[in-house]
Each structure stands twice: as C-alpha cells, then as structure tokens.
C-alpha cells in the first residue's frame, strides 16, 4: 500500500477525516509528512493505530487513558500485567456505572408506574417528583 491520503486512511480505519485530524491535534497519532504537492501522506501504521484507538474507545477507555496505554506500549519496562491492571480498573469503572444506571432505571420505572396518564400535567407525578427535594 505504501503511503496513504487522509481520505484513504479514514476509509480503511472506519472513521471520519475530522476524527483523524482530531487525533493528530490530541497527539494520539503523529502528524504525517507532506509531499512536495502539499498533501499529507500517512504510513500504513496509521490505520492500525486509529483502529486501536477506536476499539479502545468502544471498550470505554477515555482518550487520556488511550494515550497512556499507547505510551506504555512502547516502553521496555512495561509488562502485560501493567496493561491488565488498567483493564481491570476500567472494568471496575464500568461496574460502578452499571450500578448507577440500574438505580436510575429503577427510579424512572417507579415514577412512570405512578403516572396514570389521565391527569393534567400540573398534577403529573413524574414532574412533581423531579421538582421535589428528594433525589
């Protein structure tokens, strides 16, 4: 393949051109050199790196966390254990979010079941609960 245009990289990685530019500004991928024509030419590795970033985001990692993982990847001092610890921390974060979302769902389910639907909006139990002091 050789060097690739930004449009080709975007297509192969499954992201938009603006996403690639954003990743460059954030330092997640290096800015590529420009040809004499002024066009930027990306190495094939850019596609692999962007796919890595995309998959990590899909697993819930923030861009800050992804940047850290990418920097760990190039260190000779880092072991797989270091990466596993970060993944386990992410699992813990996800479990906390699931707990919070479950509580939110229960509260909303309770509110919607209290609504008969036939009363004027001024007496809507959902709106009354949202206006109340309890959380």
Secondary structure by P-SEA (a helix, b strand, c coil): cccccaaaaaaaacccaaaaaaaaaaccccccccccccbbbbccaaaaaaaaaaaaaaacccaaaaaaaaaaaacccccaaaaaaaaaaaaaaaaaaaaaaaaaaaaaaaaaaaccccccccccaaaaaaacccc
